Amino acid sequence: MDTIIHHQLDTQRGFRLAVHPFASKNASAVALQSGAVDVIMTDLFWVSRQRGQGKPYVIMPTTKASGGVYTNEKQSFTQLLQQNDNSIGVAGGSVDKNWLLLQAYAKQQELDLLAHFTPKFAAPPLLNRFMMNNELDASINFWHYNARLDAAGFTLTLPVTTMLKSLKIHADVPLLGWVFDEEWGNKRKQLVTEFFKASFAAKTILQTQPQEWLRIRNLTKAENEKVFTSLQANYPDTLLTQFTIQEIAATQQLFAVFAEVGGQELMGTTTKFNADIYWSDALRIWQSQQ
């Protein structure tokens, strides 16, 4: 968002972006539902649950499922499976997407995951502190905390891509995106399209202009040079690079997997994927960027 405003990517496209920071994902969702903001960043499962309740939100996908299971460099995930009484930290709670994916992967591999790992649910910075102090054997965390583990010498021992492929999901899964009221967006198609173009342009700057990272360094809250470099290196791996019918099909596959392991808490009343969670112009806009 700072890149959009600094480079005037909004005003060049005929709108002025106002950013309203919120303390949590739930707070931003409340802001959207109350009409305090027009657009938020959240995941497609939230959109699916809302649509299942008759609330017409849609998503413009931007970010793919990434990350995975981290361990210290001396022990891989496979080695930990040879032991009992291991602990694994999970940042997103019991319905964290990568935790659910790990459970599905273990089931597919005929592994009794809970016989080897006890999950510990905690806030992302606390999990990293536990990892640094060797109080956890493995962790599943958000990408910018994983980048800090990379900088400290920990290893991504079981990537999301490996788990997805074992479940026959070979395309990227568009997990996060810009979410808004469908009717609001359809009435303002030009404005919404220009906002997405500005977002694409900002991501291009961050991927191609190293000096932009120097400008926003304070915003990254990097504790040292290694962390800063790791954040910059890891950022592109979180971004969706295309959105086609293949990515939609991959999402449908993941819905089926999560419906089995996530239950109602994640899926809500909607246990089957419906492509209408995506904004009607999403494919067209993505095609114009590829």
C-alpha positions as CSV (number, residue, x, y, z in Angstrom):
1,M,0.0,0.0,0.0
2,D,2.8,2.4,0.8
3,T,4.4,1.6,-2.6
4,I,1.1,2.5,-4.3
5,I,0.8,5.8,-2.5
6,H,4.5,6.8,-2.7
7,H,4.7,6.2,-6.5
8,Q,1.2,7.8,-7.0
9,L,0.0,4.6,-8.7
10,D,-3.5,5.5,-7.4
11,T,-3.8,9.1,-8.6
12,Q,-2.3,8.2,-11.9
13,R,-5.2,5.9,-12.4
14,G,-7.9,8.3,-11.3
15,F,-8.5,7.5,-7.6
16,R,-6.9,8.2,-4.2
17,L,-6.2,5.3,-1.9
18,A,-6.9,5.7,1.8
19,V,-5.3,3.0,4.0
20,H,-6.9,2.1,7.3
21,P,-4.7,-0.2,9.4
22,F,-6.5,-2.7,11.7
23,A,-5.1,-4.8,14.5
24,S,-6.4,-8.1,13.3
25,K,-7.9,-10.0,10.4
26,N,-11.2,-10.1,12.3
27,A,-11.2,-6.3,12.8
28,S,-10.7,-5.7,9.1
29,A,-13.6,-8.1,8.3
30,V,-15.8,-6.1,10.7
31,A,-14.8,-2.9,9.0
32,L,-15.8,-4.3,5.6
33,Q,-19.1,-5.6,6.8
34,S,-19.9,-2.3,8.5
35,G,-19.1,-0.3,5.4
36,A,-16.1,1.5,7.1
37,V,-13.8,0.3,4.3
38,D,-14.4,-0.8,0.7
39,V,-11.8,-3.5,0.3
40,I,-9.8,-5.8,2.6
41,M,-7.2,-8.5,2.2
42,T,-8.4,-11.9,3.4
43,D,-8.6,-15.5,2.4
44,L,-11.1,-17.3,0.1
45,F,-12.5,-19.5,2.8
46,W,-13.8,-16.4,4.6
47,V,-15.4,-15.4,1.4
48,S,-16.9,-18.8,0.9
49,R,-18.3,-18.9,4.4
50,Q,-19.9,-15.4,3.9
51,R,-21.5,-16.4,0.6
52,G,-22.8,-19.5,2.3
53,Q,-24.7,-17.1,4.7
54,G,-26.0,-15.1,1.8
55,K,-23.5,-12.2,2.0
56,P,-22.3,-11.4,-1.5
57,Y,-18.6,-10.9,-1.1
58,V,-16.1,-11.8,-3.8
59,I,-12.4,-12.1,-4.1
60,M,-9.7,-10.9,-6.5
61,P,-6.9,-13.4,-5.9
62,T,-3.3,-12.1,-5.4
63,T,-1.4,-14.4,-3.1
64,K,-0.8,-18.2,-3.2
65,A,-0.4,-20.8,-0.6
66,S,3.2,-20.9,0.4
67,G,5.5,-21.8,3.3
68,G,5.3,-25.1,5.0
69,V,6.9,-26.9,8.0
70,Y,10.2,-25.4,9.4
71,T,12.7,-27.3,11.5
72,N,16.2,-26.7,12.7
73,E,18.9,-27.6,10.3
74,K,19.9,-30.7,12.2
75,Q,16.6,-32.5,12.0
76,S,14.3,-32.8,9.0
77,F,10.6,-33.5,9.2
78,T,11.2,-37.1,8.1
79,Q,13.7,-37.6,10.9
80,L,11.2,-36.2,13.4
81,L,8.7,-38.8,12.3
82,Q,11.0,-41.4,13.6
83,Q,10.5,-40.0,17.1
84,N,7.5,-39.5,19.4
85,D,6.8,-36.5,21.7
86,N,7.7,-33.8,19.2
87,S,6.1,-30.4,19.3
88,I,4.9,-28.3,16.3
89,G,4.0,-24.7,16.6
90,V,1.0,-23.4,14.6
91,A,0.4,-19.7,14.1
92,G,-3.1,-19.7,12.6
93,G,-5.0,-21.8,15.2
94,S,-6.6,-25.2,14.7
95,V,-7.9,-24.3,11.2
96,D,-4.7,-22.8,9.9
97,K,-4.5,-23.7,6.2
98,N,-1.0,-25.2,6.3
99,W,-1.8,-27.1,9.4
100,L,-4.8,-28.6,7.7
101,L,-2.8,-29.3,4.6
102,L,-0.1,-31.1,6.7
103,Q,-2.9,-33.3,8.3
104,A,-4.2,-34.1,4.8
105,Y,-0.7,-34.9,3.6
106,A,0.0,-37.1,6.6
107,K,-3.3,-39.0,6.0
108,Q,-2.4,-39.5,2.3
109,Q,1.1,-40.8,3.3
110,E,-0.6,-43.0,5.9
111,L,1.2,-41.3,8.8
112,D,-0.2,-40.9,12.3
113,L,0.7,-37.2,12.6
114,L,-0.6,-36.8,16.2
115,A,1.3,-39.8,17.3
116,H,4.5,-37.9,16.6
117,F,3.6,-34.3,17.0
118,T,1.7,-32.3,19.6
119,P,0.4,-29.0,18.2
120,K,1.1,-25.8,20.1
121,F,-1.1,-22.9,18.9
122,A,0.4,-19.4,19.6
123,A,0.9,-16.0,18.1
124,P,3.5,-15.8,15.3
125,P,6.2,-13.9,17.1
126,L,5.9,-16.2,20.1
127,L,6.3,-19.3,17.9
128,N,9.5,-17.8,16.4
129,R,10.8,-17.1,19.9
130,F,10.1,-20.7,20.9
131,M,11.9,-22.0,17.8
132,M,14.9,-19.8,18.4
133,N,15.1,-21.1,22.0
134,N,14.7,-24.8,20.8
135,E,11.4,-25.1,22.7
136,L,9.7,-26.4,19.5
137,D,10.7,-29.1,17.1
138,A,8.9,-27.6,14.1
139,S,6.7,-24.7,13.2
140,I,4.1,-23.5,10.7
141,N,4.0,-19.8,10.5
142,F,3.2,-16.8,8.3
143,W,5.7,-16.0,5.5
144,H,7.3,-12.9,7.1
145,Y,8.0,-14.9,10.3
146,N,9.3,-17.8,8.2
147,A,11.7,-15.4,6.5
148,R,13.1,-14.7,10.0
149,L,13.6,-18.4,10.6
150,D,15.4,-18.6,7.2
151,A,17.7,-15.8,8.3
152,A,18.4,-17.6,11.6
153,G,19.4,-20.9,9.8
154,F,16.2,-22.9,10.1
155,T,15.1,-25.1,7.2
156,L,11.9,-25.3,5.2
157,T,11.9,-29.1,5.4
158,L,8.4,-29.8,4.1
159,P,7.2,-27.1,1.6
160,V,3.5,-26.5,0.8
161,T,4.3,-27.4,-2.8
162,T,5.4,-30.9,-1.8
163,M,2.3,-31.4,0.2
164,L,0.0,-30.2,-2.6
165,K,1.7,-32.3,-5.2
166,S,1.3,-35.4,-3.0
167,L,-2.4,-34.6,-3.0
168,K,-2.4,-34.4,-6.9
169,I,-2.7,-30.6,-6.8
170,H,-0.1,-29.3,-9.3
171,A,-1.1,-25.7,-9.8
172,D,-0.7,-22.8,-7.4
173,V,-3.7,-22.3,-5.0
174,P,-4.9,-18.7,-4.9
175,L,-5.4,-18.4,-1.2
176,L,-5.6,-14.7,-0.4
177,G,-6.8,-11.7,-2.2
178,W,-8.7,-8.4,-2.3
179,V,-12.3,-8.9,-1.0
180,F,-15.2,-6.6,-1.4
181,D,-19.0,-6.5,-1.8
182,E,-19.9,-7.9,-5.2
183,E,-22.7,-5.3,-5.9
184,W,-20.3,-2.5,-4.9
185,G,-17.6,-3.7,-7.2
186,N,-20.0,-4.3,-10.2
187,K,-21.2,-0.7,-9.9
188,R,-17.7,0.6,-9.9
189,K,-15.9,-1.8,-12.3
190,Q,-13.6,0.9,-13.7
191,L,-12.5,2.1,-10.3
192,V,-12.0,-1.5,-8.9
193,T,-10.1,-2.5,-12.0
194,E,-7.8,0.5,-11.7
195,F,-7.1,-0.4,-8.1
196,F,-6.1,-3.9,-9.0
197,K,-3.8,-2.5,-11.8
198,A,-2.2,-0.3,-9.2
199,S,-1.7,-3.3,-6.9
200,F,-0.1,-5.3,-9.7
201,A,2.2,-2.3,-10.5
202,A,3.3,-2.0,-6.9
203,K,4.1,-5.7,-6.8
204,T,6.2,-5.4,-9.9
205,I,8.2,-2.5,-8.4
206,L,8.8,-4.6,-5.3
207,Q,10.0,-7.5,-7.4
208,T,12.2,-5.6,-9.8
209,Q,13.5,-2.5,-7.9
210,P,15.8,-3.3,-5.0
211,Q,15.9,0.3,-4.0
212,E,12.2,0.2,-3.2
213,W,13.0,-2.2,-0.4
214,L,15.6,0.2,1.0
215,R,12.9,2.9,1.0
216,I,10.4,0.8,2.9
217,R,13.0,-0.9,5.2
218,N,11.5,0.7,8.4
219,L,8.1,-0.7,7.5
220,T,9.5,-4.3,7.3
221,K,10.6,-4.0,11.0
222,A,13.6,-6.2,10.1
223,E,15.7,-6.8,13.1
224,N,19.0,-7.0,11.2
225,E,20.5,-7.2,7.7
226,K,19.9,-11.0,7.4
227,V,16.2,-10.7,8.2
228,F,15.8,-7.8,5.8
229,T,17.5,-9.7,3.0
230,S,15.4,-12.8,3.7
231,L,12.2,-10.8,3.6
232,Q,13.1,-9.4,0.3
233,A,14.1,-12.8,-1.1
234,N,11.0,-14.6,0.2
235,Y,8.4,-12.0,-0.8
236,P,8.1,-13.1,-4.5
237,D,7.4,-16.7,-3.5
238,T,4.2,-15.6,-1.9
239,L,2.8,-14.0,-5.0
240,L,0.4,-15.5,-7.5
241,T,1.9,-15.3,-10.9
242,Q,-1.1,-16.4,-12.9
243,F,-4.8,-17.0,-12.5
244,T,-6.5,-19.3,-15.0
245,I,-8.9,-22.2,-15.0
246,Q,-6.0,-24.4,-13.7
247,E,-5.7,-22.4,-10.5
248,I,-9.4,-22.4,-10.1
249,A,-9.4,-26.2,-10.5
250,A,-6.6,-26.5,-7.9
251,T,-8.7,-24.4,-5.5
252,Q,-11.6,-26.8,-6.0
253,Q,-9.3,-29.7,-5.2
254,L,-8.1,-28.0,-2.0
255,F,-11.7,-27.3,-0.9
256,A,-12.4,-31.0,-1.2
257,V,-9.3,-31.8,0.9
258,F,-10.1,-29.2,3.6
259,A,-13.8,-30.3,3.7
260,E,-12.5,-33.6,5.1
261,V,-9.9,-32.3,7.6
262,G,-11.2,-28.8,8.4
263,G,-14.8,-29.4,9.2
264,Q,-17.4,-26.8,9.8
265,E,-15.2,-24.3,11.6
266,L,-13.2,-23.6,8.4
267,M,-15.8,-24.3,5.8
268,G,-19.0,-23.1,7.5
269,T,-22.2,-24.3,5.9
270,T,-20.5,-24.4,2.4
271,T,-18.5,-27.6,2.0
272,K,-18.2,-27.5,-1.8
273,F,-16.3,-25.1,-3.9
274,N,-18.2,-22.6,-6.0
275,A,-16.3,-20.5,-8.5
276,D,-18.6,-17.5,-7.9
277,I,-16.4,-16.6,-4.9
278,Y,-14.2,-14.9,-7.5
279,W,-15.1,-11.6,-8.9
280,S,-16.7,-11.9,-12.4
281,D,-13.9,-9.8,-13.9
282,A,-11.0,-11.6,-12.1
283,L,-9.9,-13.8,-15.0
284,R,-10.1,-11.0,-17.5
285,I,-8.0,-8.7,-15.4
286,W,-5.4,-11.4,-14.7
287,Q,-5.2,-12.2,-18.4
288,S,-4.5,-8.6,-19.2
289,Q,-1.5,-8.8,-16.8
290,Q,0.1,-11.9,-18.2
